[in-house]
């Protein structure tokens, strides 16, 4: 564990990265209701847990050290690069920051932030006019912003999987699913048949294959 003191214990980076990413997400999502704040708070907790292990203390590597060192004795499992577990386990030889899982994670994270930002613009415009949001990303799915949060979290799991964030991920997906159902009940009361017609042909989170084929 000799490299642990040099590669971890960087609590300033934990704070900086947490604040930057949380503020970045906040600027796109702009929570307003209590449900918005609950979902955003859970997402923020996920980020704090992630960056704590990334720069503060490698709890996952600490728990798995015996198993990892017995199977991969040539790897320094307490170096910062080893936190990119998927690259290490699949034998990636170069910098993990250019490994396939890290690059894929970056695509998911960027895509997630795009969904949140673009979804908010469409939703804000519709709310100003007192209309149901059915254009833009809302023509594909009913909750593009929640889908965006899921993509960001999944991207971070590919880049830096930890026991805590792996445990939090399905809980957060369940939370977003429940929140989406509550929101839909409220929107249905406001828009009635217009909402029911829209919901009947638009998936909640994942675009249908049929819709994708019609658009291409």
C-alpha positions as CSV (number, residue, x, y, z in Angstrom):
1,X,0.0,0.0,0.0
2,X,3.0,2.2,-0.4
3,X,1.6,4.3,-3.3
4,X,-1.7,4.9,-1.5
5,X,-0.5,8.0,0.3
6,X,0.8,9.5,-2.9
7,X,-2.2,8.7,-5.1
8,X,-5.0,9.2,-2.6
9,X,-5.8,11.4,0.3
10,X,-6.4,14.2,-2.1
11,X,-9.5,15.6,-0.4
12,X,-9.2,18.9,-2.2
13,X,-9.7,17.1,-5.5
14,X,-12.6,15.3,-4.0
15,X,-14.3,18.6,-3.1
16,X,-13.3,20.3,-6.4
17,X,-14.6,17.5,-8.6
18,X,-17.8,17.1,-6.6
19,X,-18.6,20.8,-6.7
20,X,-17.8,21.2,-10.4
21,X,-19.8,18.2,-11.6
22,X,-22.7,18.9,-9.3
23,X,-22.9,22.5,-10.3
24,X,-22.6,21.5,-14.0
25,X,-25.5,19.1,-13.6
26,X,-27.5,21.7,-11.6
27,X,-27.0,24.3,-14.4
28,X,-28.6,21.9,-16.9
29,X,-31.3,20.2,-14.7
30,X,-32.4,23.3,-12.7
31,X,-34.4,21.5,-10.0
32,X,-37.6,23.2,-8.9
33,X,-40.0,20.8,-7.2
34,X,-39.3,18.7,-4.1
35,X,-39.1,15.7,-6.3
36,X,-36.5,17.4,-8.5
37,X,-34.4,18.2,-5.5
38,X,-34.7,14.6,-4.2
39,X,-33.5,13.1,-7.5
40,X,-30.8,15.7,-7.8
41,X,-29.6,15.1,-4.3
42,X,-29.4,11.4,-4.8
43,X,-27.4,12.0,-8.0
44,X,-25.1,14.4,-6.1
45,X,-24.5,11.7,-3.4
46,X,-23.5,9.3,-6.2
47,X,-20.9,11.8,-7.4
48,X,-19.5,12.4,-3.9
49,X,-19.2,8.7,-3.3
50,X,-17.4,8.3,-6.6
51,X,-14.9,11.0,-6.2
52,X,-14.2,10.1,-2.6
53,X,-12.9,6.7,-3.8
54,X,-11.3,8.2,-6.9
55,X,-9.1,10.7,-5.0
56,X,-9.8,10.3,-1.3
57,X,-9.6,6.7,-0.1
58,X,-9.9,3.6,-2.4
59,X,-12.4,1.7,-0.3
60,X,-13.2,-0.8,-3.0
61,X,-9.6,-1.6,-3.7
62,X,-9.0,-2.0,0.0
63,X,-11.8,-4.6,0.4
64,X,-10.8,-6.5,-2.8
65,X,-7.0,-6.2,-2.3
66,X,-6.5,-9.8,-1.3
67,X,-8.5,-11.2,-4.2
68,X,-7.0,-8.9,-6.7
69,X,-3.4,-9.3,-5.6
70,X,-3.7,-13.1,-5.6
71,X,-4.9,-13.1,-9.3
72,X,-3.0,-10.2,-10.6
73,X,0.3,-10.1,-8.6
74,X,2.1,-7.8,-11.0
75,X,-0.4,-4.9,-10.6
76,X,0.0,-2.3,-8.0
77,X,-3.6,-2.2,-6.9
78,X,-3.2,0.9,-4.7
79,X,-2.0,3.1,-7.5
80,X,-4.5,5.6,-8.9
81,X,-4.5,4.0,-12.4
82,X,-5.7,0.7,-10.9
83,X,-8.9,2.4,-9.9
84,X,-9.8,1.9,-13.6
85,X,-10.7,-1.6,-12.7
86,X,-12.1,-2.7,-16.0
87,X,-9.0,-1.7,-17.9
88,X,-6.8,-3.5,-15.4
89,X,-8.9,-6.7,-15.3
90,X,-8.9,-6.9,-19.1
91,X,-5.1,-6.4,-19.3
92,X,-5.0,-2.9,-20.9
93,X,-1.3,-2.0,-21.2
94,X,-1.5,1.7,-22.0
95,X,-2.7,4.6,-20.0
96,X,-6.2,3.7,-18.6
97,X,-7.3,7.2,-19.5
98,X,-7.1,6.1,-23.2
99,X,-8.5,2.6,-22.6
100,X,-11.7,1.4,-24.3
101,X,-13.9,1.5,-21.1
102,X,-12.7,5.0,-20.2
103,X,-13.4,6.4,-23.7
104,X,-16.8,4.7,-23.8
105,X,-17.5,6.1,-20.4
106,X,-16.7,9.6,-21.7
107,X,-19.2,9.2,-24.5
108,X,-21.9,8.1,-22.1
109,X,-21.2,11.0,-19.7
110,X,-21.2,13.6,-22.5
111,X,-24.4,12.0,-24.0
112,X,-26.1,12.1,-20.6
113,X,-25.3,15.8,-20.1
114,X,-26.6,16.5,-23.6
115,X,-29.9,14.8,-22.8
116,X,-30.3,16.8,-19.6
117,X,-29.5,20.1,-21.2
118,X,-31.6,19.6,-24.4
119,X,-34.5,18.1,-22.4
120,X,-34.6,21.1,-20.1
121,X,-34.7,23.6,-23.0
122,X,-37.7,21.8,-24.6
123,X,-39.5,21.4,-21.3
124,X,-38.9,25.1,-20.3
125,X,-40.2,26.3,-23.6
126,X,-43.3,24.2,-23.3
127,X,-44.0,25.3,-19.7
128,X,-43.8,28.9,-20.7
129,X,-46.5,28.4,-23.2
130,X,-48.5,26.1,-20.9
131,X,-48.2,23.2,-23.3
132,X,-47.3,19.5,-23.0
133,X,-43.6,18.9,-24.0
134,X,-43.8,16.5,-27.0
135,X,-41.1,17.9,-29.3
136,X,-37.3,17.5,-29.5
137,X,-36.1,14.7,-27.2
138,X,-39.6,14.4,-25.8
139,X,-40.7,13.1,-29.1
140,X,-38.5,10.0,-28.4
141,X,-38.9,9.4,-24.7
142,X,-41.1,10.9,-22.0
143,X,-38.3,11.5,-19.5
144,X,-35.0,12.4,-21.4
145,X,-33.5,14.1,-18.3
146,X,-33.8,11.1,-16.1
147,X,-32.4,9.0,-18.9
148,X,-29.5,11.5,-19.0
149,X,-28.8,11.0,-15.3
150,X,-28.8,7.2,-15.8
151,X,-26.3,7.5,-18.7
152,X,-23.9,9.7,-16.7
153,X,-23.9,7.3,-13.8
154,X,-23.4,4.3,-16.0
155,X,-20.6,6.1,-17.7
156,X,-18.8,6.8,-14.4
157,X,-19.3,3.1,-13.5
158,X,-17.5,2.1,-16.6
159,X,-14.7,4.5,-15.8
160,X,-14.3,3.9,-12.1
161,X,-16.5,1.1,-10.6
162,X,-16.8,1.0,-6.9
163,X,-18.8,-1.2,-4.5
164,X,-20.8,1.8,-3.2
165,X,-21.7,3.3,-6.5
166,X,-22.5,-0.1,-7.9
167,X,-24.9,-0.6,-5.0
168,X,-26.4,2.9,-5.4
169,X,-26.9,2.7,-9.2
170,X,-30.0,0.3,-9.2
171,X,-31.5,2.2,-6.2
172,X,-31.2,5.5,-8.1
173,X,-32.7,3.9,-11.2
174,X,-35.6,2.7,-9.1
175,X,-35.9,6.2,-7.6
176,X,-36.1,7.9,-11.0
177,X,-38.6,5.3,-12.2
178,X,-40.9,6.1,-9.2
179,X,-40.4,9.8,-9.6
180,X,-41.3,9.6,-13.3
181,X,-44.6,7.8,-12.4
182,X,-45.6,10.4,-9.9
183,X,-44.8,13.2,-12.4
184,X,-46.8,11.5,-15.1
185,X,-49.9,11.3,-12.8
186,X,-49.7,15.1,-12.2
187,X,-49.2,15.8,-15.9
188,X,-52.2,13.6,-16.8
189,X,-54.4,15.6,-14.5
190,X,-53.3,18.8,-16.3
191,X,-53.5,17.6,-19.9
192,X,-55.9,14.7,-19.9
193,X,-56.3,13.0,-23.2
194,X,-53.4,14.8,-24.8
195,X,-51.1,13.3,-22.3
196,X,-52.7,9.8,-22.6
197,X,-52.3,9.9,-26.4
198,X,-48.7,11.1,-26.1
199,X,-47.8,8.4,-23.4
200,X,-49.4,5.7,-25.5
201,X,-46.9,6.2,-28.4
202,X,-43.8,7.5,-26.5
203,X,-41.7,5.2,-24.3
204,X,-40.8,6.3,-20.8
205,X,-37.0,6.1,-21.0
206,X,-35.7,4.1,-24.0
207,X,-36.7,4.9,-27.6
208,X,-38.5,2.1,-29.4
209,X,-36.8,0.4,-32.3
210,X,-39.8,1.1,-34.4
211,X,-39.5,4.8,-33.8
212,X,-35.8,4.8,-34.5
213,X,-36.4,3.0,-37.9
214,X,-39.1,5.6,-38.8
215,X,-36.7,8.5,-38.1
216,X,-33.8,7.0,-40.1
